Amino acid sequence: MEVRALQPPEPFSLDPPGLCSEMLGVAEEAFKAGNFDLAAEIYGSQLDELPQPERSLYLKKGDALALAGRVADALASYTRAAMLRQLCPQELGILVESIAHTIREKELKLPCAKMKSDAIPTKKEGKEPHCTRSTPPEQPLGSDLFSCPMCRLLLLDPVTLTCGHCFCKKCLCDRESTECSCCSNRIKGKAEGHEAPGMDLKVNVVLGNLMEKWFGAETKVRRLSAEGDALWQNKDLVGALEKYNAALELAPRDPLLTMQRAQLYSAMKNFKQSLSDADTICRKQPLWAKGHCVKAQALSGLGRMEESLKEFLYCVSLNPEWSLVKAEAQKLMCEMLFPAFENVQASFTARAATPYTRLKPVSLNGPNSSHSVDDASLPGGSKDPAFRLTKASFSKLDMFQMKNVLDCPDICDLPDEKATKTLGSVLSCLPGVGLKRKRASTSEDANSIELPAKVIRNDAESKWEEPTSPLAVREIPKDLVDSSDFECSLCMRLFYEPVATPCGHTFCLKCLERCLDHNPHCPLCKENLSQYLASRAYKKTFLTEELIIRYLPEELSERKKLYDEEMKELSNLSKDVPIFVCTMAFPTIPCPLHVFEPRYRLMIRRSIETGTKQFGMCIADELKGFADYGCMLQVRDVKFFPDGRSVVDTIGLSRFKVLSHGQRDGYNTANIEYLEDKKVEGQEYEELLQLHNSVYDQALAWFSSLKDNLRTQILNHFGSMPSKDSDPQSNPSGPAWCWWMLAVLPLENKAQLTILAMTSLKDRLQAIRRVLFFVTRKRPR
């Protein structure tokens, strides 16, 4: 049997007279090692040595006996502890767990490993008049697209969070957690007492309509149930009962509705009807702990405490982690089996002390060891210096080889026969959990009481046969699936990467982004989406996308084909290249941009989506719209502002010549060809190299002669001047320092454009030299 977090009480700091701390240490080690019989025997032997009873030892012994499966003997030990001082329910935790474990293992035939709870109660269950509906264990998790991840029922008034997951609106309103249960993203500002900004829990219009269309009857049942819940919360129990009855007329075999009505009957003190519904649940879903809990509560209300205790024990066996139910079982067992004892202290302590228990010889180091425990090491002779049994020496022992080490006196009969009869009547209905005594004094003690198993897992009645049951995996008839239900109202095509806004409307991701570039309002209802825009939480709605994938695969394939063709066209860096008409840009030189116009927001976003992260930069031209020469820029980073504006960090790549002008979706485009410097060889190269070195030195001297504040401004904006290249023709656009110098020199755009268009490095160097000569001569002294 697995022991969960069981630790024996701490050893005594001061040994009462007659106690042997070494033996208590042995018992503790045996308890930790799982040898509970040995631990119980040692505790019993120590109790026999005491002139006065020790309550804590009786509790230790009872825990050990309970874990060993000796329920009757454990009851005797707990009863003796109760005679010294009234037991509290917390002291019976191990006894309840032991009985529940036996039920789980021998009757229910369930694995002993800790299983995931199917109905762990929340704080709400202990405070409010009704409990959260939890799905029976037969419901496979995650097997149904249309189930809410929280309540595991059909989505009712589905709400899509900014993370893309969908839940029932009521589940989100009732939820105390501030995180999505699917992805742990923050969903609500509970601490402030209101929803987080931009998150007002509007129903997803598309999904809400689909639920009504595809699951009309089940949606009506869910809505009636939700209305009943609301009436119950408002203390209108009669109105809630009417709603539950109406829902059960539509779904008479719904175990969840039946369980809710049973709980409502209990709240109305109609325990007879509650028991009838709960008994139906337990027969149909025998492994559902929630059903047994409701039945136990109904039986308790009717005063049938023994049957109630039995149902609570079933709950603990089915769901060991349900702490509230376990506490109820402990409380009920304490009240029934261990009432307050009177006038027993004197008679109990007057019992004559028994002779010391004699120990059998025990080998400490194996069967051939010369060291053994004899009479000298008994509690009475523990001061013998020859040998003393300690925890350290015991750690060498094999616990399982010491099973019958100690001869313990027979355990006497229970002082209170009521306890035996009460628990016996409870356990008699639980096969394999009968009261088995170590000493059979009567024919009843000799034979344990075992009845046929009441729960038959393979019984046909244990399966819910209702075809429209919410436990079944839902499928949609093909004639109900219409592609028009998944049509974007902006592009009038099938949703591609569907995104739901906080106001509940769904659009294609790219369509929504383009609309928000122009106006921060929903295209359909005109609700302000500024906060949604600021967060830029454009997450796909997973359920909508999954429905399209599952039920419209052919339409989705066609839609994806169109999208891929569009992306391929947009990623062409020679034809219809997007052109940003703004300022001069040069190869290798950073060019930060402040983007606020909707057309350029779209252009930048597309350049990122295609993966190229490139677009052209040209200066304006009064006749043609933009100049015939420009520079390609590459996006290095983008920082967005809440109002949609952005700062784009770009750097120049290469020069191009415009072949033709065009437009797309409001921004300029062009067919281009790239420019490269013409290379020279021989004598021309030697002359080019000398010119290059000379102009570089001239440029460096000019820059060094600038005033400190001006030089600092240039460095902050353009960075340091690039170093001189050993081979000025290694780059198709020429040396980087040339473009840096061209960017910082005080030249008009037309002059810069002329130099940008040159394909001769020699001509460009000569032009820069003339400019340097001019600015040096004209510099004020």
C-alpha positions, -999 to 999 in steps of 0.1 A, spaced: 0 0 0 13 34 -9 18 57 20 13 94 12 31 119 34 27 97 65 52 105 92 51 91 128 48 117 155 81 132 167 99 111 194 96 121 230 121 146 242 118 132 278 109 95 281 81 88 305 90 61 330 90 27 314 95 39 278 125 29 259 136 56 234 156 30 214 125 8 209 105 39 199 132 47 174 129 12 160 92 16 157 95 49 138 120 34 114 97 4 108 68 28 102 88 48 77 99 16 59 63 4 56 66 -24 81 35 -14 100 29 -47 117 63 -44 134 57 -8 143 23 -17 159 39 -46 179 66 -24 193 42 3 202 20 -23 219 50 -37 239 59 -2 251 24 4 262 25 -28 283 56 -15 301 39 17 312 23 21 346 1 48 332 -15 47 296 0 70 270 -25 84 246 0 93 219 13 58 218 -22 44 213 -27 68 184 6 57 169 -3 21 173 -37 27 158 -22 44 127 2 15 122 -25 -11 126 -48 8 101 -20 9 75 -14 -28 81 -50 -35 72 -60 -46 107 -90 -24 111 -106 -40 141 -73 -39 161 -68 -3 150 -103 5 163 -93 -10 197 -63 12 199 -81 44 189 -109 36 214 -83 34 242 -69 67 231 -105 82 231 -110 69 267 -81 90 278 -92 121 259 -119 127 233 -106 120 197 -108 148 171 -116 140 135 -81 149 123 -67 120 143 -86 95 122 -72 105 88 -50 74 84 -79 51 94 -102 66 68 -75 65 42 -67 28 50 -103 17 47 -108 38 15 -76 22 1 -90 -13 8 -122 -5 -9 -104 9 -39 -81 -21 -42 -104 -51 -33 -138 -40 -44 -135 -14 -71 -104 -31 -85 -88 3 -93 -51 9 -95 -34 19 -63 -15 48 -79 -28 82 -72 -53 91 -99 -63 125 -112 -93 138 -93 -125 141 -113 -143 164 -89 -119 182 -66 -141 208 -50 -133 245 -50 -137 271 -23 -170 280 -39 -185 246 -31 -180 252 6 -196 286 6 -224 287 -20 -255 266 -20 -247 247 -51 -216 230 -64 -197 233 -97 -208 207 -122 -181 182 -129 -180 157 -156 -182 120 -147 -149 100 -151 -161 84 -183 -158 117 -201 -125 117 -221 -107 150 -216 -100 170 -247 -120 146 -269 -146 171 -280 -140 204 -298 -173 219 -285 -167 214 -248 -156 242 -225 -121 234 -210 -134 245 -176 -168 228 -171 -162 202 -199 -198 208 -211 -211 222 -244 -199 258 -248 -227 281 -237 -223 317 -248 -187 311 -259 -162 338 -252 -129 340 -269 -100 353 -248 -72 374 -262 -50 343 -261 -74 325 -286 -90 300 -262 -128 297 -258 -148 292 -226 -183 295 -215 -191 331 -204 -204 319 -171 -173 299 -164 -151 329 -169 -174 351 -147 -173 326 -119 -136 318 -122 -114 332 -94 -81 326 -112 -66 354 -132 -51 331 -158 -64 311 -187 -65 274 -177 -52 264 -212 -21 287 -216 -18 306 -182 -22 340 -199 -38 367 -178 -75 370 -185 -92 391 -158 -82 417 -133 -98 401 -102 -77 421 -78 -92 453 -91 -127 439 -90 -134 443 -128 -124 428 -161 -90 437 -175 -90 466 -201 -104 455 -234 -117 423 -219 -155 426 -212 -164 390 -220 -185 395 -252 -199 364 -268 -181 352 -299 -208 358 -325 -197 332 -350 -192 304 -325 -224 313 -306 -245 310 -338 -228 277 -346 -236 262 -312 -273 273 -316 -274 259 -352 -256 226 -346 -266 217 -310 -300 235 -306 -315 210 -281 -284 206 -260 -278 244 -260 -314 248 -247 -306 223 -219 -274 241 -210 -292 274 -209 -320 261 -187 -293 247 -164 -274 280 -163 -307 298 -155 -313 274 -127 -278 280 -113 -285 317 -113 -318 314 -95 -302 291 -70 -275 317 -63 -302 342 -57 -319 319 -32 -349 312 -54 -348 274 -49 -383 268 -63 -375 287 -95 -342 268 -98 -360 235 -94 -385 244 -122 -355 251 -145 -338 219 -137 -370 199 -142 -375 216 -176 -340 207 -186 -344 171 -175 -375 168 -196 -354 175 -226 -324 153 -214 -339 128 -189 -307 108 -187 -282 136 -181 -262 126 -150 -250 162 -144 -285 176 -144 -296 148 -121 -268 155 -97 -276 192 -97 -312 185 -89 -302 161 -61 -280 189 -46 -309 213 -49 -333 189 -32 -308 187 -3 -307 224 -1 -345 224 1 -343 197 29 -361 173 6 -336 145 13 -358 117 1 -360 131 -34 -323 140 -32 -315 104 -23 -336 91 -52 -317 112 -77 -283 104 -61 -290 67 -61 -298 69 -98 -265 86 -104 -245 60 -84 -262 32 -103 -255 47 -137 -220 62 -129 -207 40 -101 -171 54 -103 -181 90 -101 -171 103 -67 -194 133 -69 -225 111 -71 -215 92 -40 -209 125 -22 -244 138 -30 -258 105 -19 -239 106 14 -252 141 21 -288 129 14 -284 99 37 -270 121 64 -300 144 61 -323 114 65 -304 104 97 -290 72 81 -255 79 93 -240 44 88 -250 44 51 -238 80 48 -204 70 62 -202 42 37 -208 66 8 -182 90 21 -157 62 23 -165 54 -14 -158 90 -22 -124 89 -6 -116 56 -23 -125 70 -57 -109 104 -51 -82 103 -24 -74 140 -30 -108 153 -22 -99 168 12 -134 181 21 -150 148 17 -122 131 36 -127 155 64 -165 147 65 -158 110 67 -134 116 95 -159 137 114 -187 113 109 -166 83 120 -154 102 150 -190 110 161 -203 75 155 -175 53 168 -158 74 195 -183 93 216 -171 110 248 -162 83 274 -170 90 311 -156 75 343 -131 53 325 -99 70 335 -97 54 370 -106 19 359 -83 22 329 -52 32 349 -59 7 376 -51 -21 352 -23 -42 366 10 -38 348 19 -68 326 53 -84 328 79 -72 304 76 -84 269 103 -108 260 120 -104 226 131 -131 203 168 -132 194 173 -109 164 203 -110 142 216 -76 133 240 -85 105 224 -115 90 217 -151 100 253 -159 110 259 -128 131 271 -133 166 253 -101 178 217 -106 190 191 -90 212 186 -110 244 170 -104 278 197 -79 286 185 -56 259 149 -55 271 134 -23 284 141 -33 319 177 -41 312 184 -14 287 211 1 308 234 -29 303 266 -15 287 271 -48 269 246 -38 242 219 -12 234 196 -13 204 197 20 187 182 36 155 216 35 140 220 -2 144 184 -8 134 191 10 100 211 -21 91 181 -44 96 159 -56 68 124 -45 79 107 -72 62 128 -99 79 116 -86 113 79 -92 108 75 -116 138 103 -103 161 81 -94 190 56 -115 210 28 -91 219 0 -100 243 -34 -106 228 -54 -75 221 -84 -74 244 -119 -68 232 -131 -33 224 -144 -15 255 -172 0 235 -192 -27 216 -212 0 199 -181 10 179 -177 -26 167 -213 -30 157 -215 4 140 -184 1 118 -192 -36 113 -225 -27 98 -208 -2 75 -179 -24 65 -201 -55 60 -213 -39 28 -178 -34 16 -162 -67 3 -128 -73 17 -131 -47 44 -147 -68 71 -136 -66 107 -109 -92 110 -95 -98 145 -61 -112 153 -76 -136 179 -108 -154 169 -128 -157 202 -162 -163 186 -175 -177 153 -183 -142 142 -147 -131 147 -133 -162 130 -149 -154 97 -148 -120 81 -180 -106 67 -179 -103 29 -209 -97 6 -209 -97 -32 -196 -66 -47 -223 -39 -51 -205 -21 -79 -201 -42 -110 -179 -23 -135 -190 -44 -165 -227 -42 -157 -246 -29 -187 -265 -5 -165 -233 12 -155 -231 27 -190 -251 58 -199 -270 48 -230 -286 81 -239 -274 88 -275 -277 126 -270 -258 124 -237 -232 152 -233 -207 125 -225 -206 114 -262 -181 129 -286 -201 153 -307 -200 152 -345 -217 175 -370 -239 162 -398 -224 173 -431 -256 189 -443 -254 214 -414 -219 225 -423 -220 256 -445 -189 275 -456 -208 308 -455 -209 304 -417 -171 309 -418 -169 339 -442 -150 370 -433 -172 401 -436 -143 422 -449 -127 401 -477 -159 379 -482 -137 348 -483 -132 319 -459 -115 329 -427 -78 326 -429 -61 328 -395 -94 338 -378 -92 363 -350 -120 373 -326 -121 409 -313 -130 417 -277 -165 427 -290 -170 392 -303 -167 396 -341 -143 374 -361 -122 384 -391 -92 372 -410 -60 383 -392 -47 403 -421 -81 419 -428 -84 430 -392 -49 445 -391 -56 465 -423 -88 479 -408 -71 489 -375 -44 507 -395 -71 532 -406 -95 532 -377 -93 518 -341 -129 506 -342 -146 473 -350 -156 472 -387 -190 458 -378 -202 472 -344 -179 503 -343 -168 495 -307 -136 512 -298 -107 487 -300 -79 511 -290 -68 490 -260 -69 459 -281 -48 477 -307 -24 488 -281 -19 452 -268 -15 439 -304 -28 406 -290 -39 393 -324 -41 356 -315 -59 331 -337 -92 316 -324 -81 280 -320 -116 266 -320 -128 284 -352 -96 274 -370 -99 238 -359 -135 236 -371 -125 249 -405 -97 224 -407 -120 195 -397 -152 203 -416 -140 225 -446 -107 210 -457 -112 215 -494 -123 252 -490 -94 258 -466 -70 243 -492 -82 267 -518 -80 296 -494 -45 288 -484 -35 285 -521 -47 321 -527 -28 333 -497 4 316 -507 2 331 -542 -3 365 -527 27 361 -504 48 349 -533 39 379 -553 46 403 -523 80 387 -517 93 394 -552 122 419 -547 124 430 -584 88 433 -594 62 455 -576 87 463 -549 71 484 -521 85 519 -521 86 542 -490 87 578 -503 104 598 -476 141 605 -474 175 597 -488 189 563 -478 224 549 -485 239 514 -484 253 503 -450 238 534 -433 211 531 -406 178 547 -414 153 550 -385 117 556 -396 86 569 -378 57 551 -394 22 565 -388 4 565 -422 -20 535 -427 -5 526 -461 30 524 -447 18 504 -417 5 478 -442 37 480 -463 60 474 -433 38 446 -420 38 428 -453 75 431 -457 78 413 -423 52 387 -431 68 377 -464 101 371 -446 121 394 -469 119 424 -444 129 446 -473 114 476 -491 127 505 -512 133 540 -501 131 570 -525 128 607 -523 97 624 -536 95 637 -572 69 663 -582 63 648 -616 67 610 -612 58 607 -575 92 594 -565 127 595 -579 142 571 -604 169 560 -580 167 547 -544 181 523 -519 167 490 -505 163 490 -467 161 460 -444 140 460 -412 161 452 -381 135 459 -354 101 474 -350 87 490 -319 49 496 -318 30 523 -299 -5 519 -284 -21 540 -311 -7 519 -340 23 540 -348 57 524 -349 94 532 -350 112 510 -375 149 504 -374 163 498 -409 197 497 -426 206 503 -463 214 473 -484 218 481 -521 210 507 -547 184 503 -575 171 521 -605 133 524 -610 121 509 -643 84 516 -638 61 531 -612 30 515 -597 7 512 -567 -7 485 -545 -33 490 -517 -25 527 -514 13 526 -513 38 530 -542 55 501 -559 81 498 -586 98 474 -609 135 479 -603 170 468 -613 199 468 -589 230 489 -594 266 478 -590 299 497 -594 320 489 -624 353 473 -616 386 484 -630 419 466 -633 456 473 -639 468 509 -640 432 522 -635 429 502 -603 462 516 -590 450 551 -597 417 543 -580 435 530 -550 455 562 -546 424 584 -550 406 563 -525 433 567 -498 436 604 -505 399 612 -502 396 591 -471 424 610 -454 408 643 -465 374 631 -452 388 620 -418 406 654 -414 374 673 -421 354 653 -396 381 657 -370 381 694 -375 344 698 -366 333 713 -334 327 688 -306 290 693 -303 285 689 -341 307 658 -342 288 643 -312 255 648 -330 268 630 -361 281 601 -341 248 597 -322 228 596 -354 250 578 -379 276 561 -357 313 561 -361 330 566 -395 337 532 -410 373 522 -415 391 523 -448 388 492 -469 420 475 -482 402 467 -514 377 495 -524 361 473 -550 352 444 -526 316 457 -522 293 461 -552 282 495 -538 317 506 -529 334 514 -496 310 520 -466 328 551 -455 319 568 -487 282 564 -480 287 575 -444 304 606 -456 278 613 -482 251 610 -455 268 635 -431 279 661 -456 257 692 -459 243 683 -494 209 688 -509 189 656 -518 193 662 -555 231 663 -552 230 632 -530 208 614 -555 232 622 -583 261 606 -564 238 576 -554 231 569 -590 268 567 -600 281 533 -609 318 545 -611 336 545 -578 362 569 -592 335 595 -601 319 591 -566 353 597 -549 360 627 -570 325 641 -562 331 637 -525 365 654 -528 350 684 -545 323 686 -518 350 684 -490 371 710 -507 340 733 -509 328 729 -473 364 733 -460 370 765 -479 336 780 -470 338 771 -433 336 802 -412 367 811 -392 
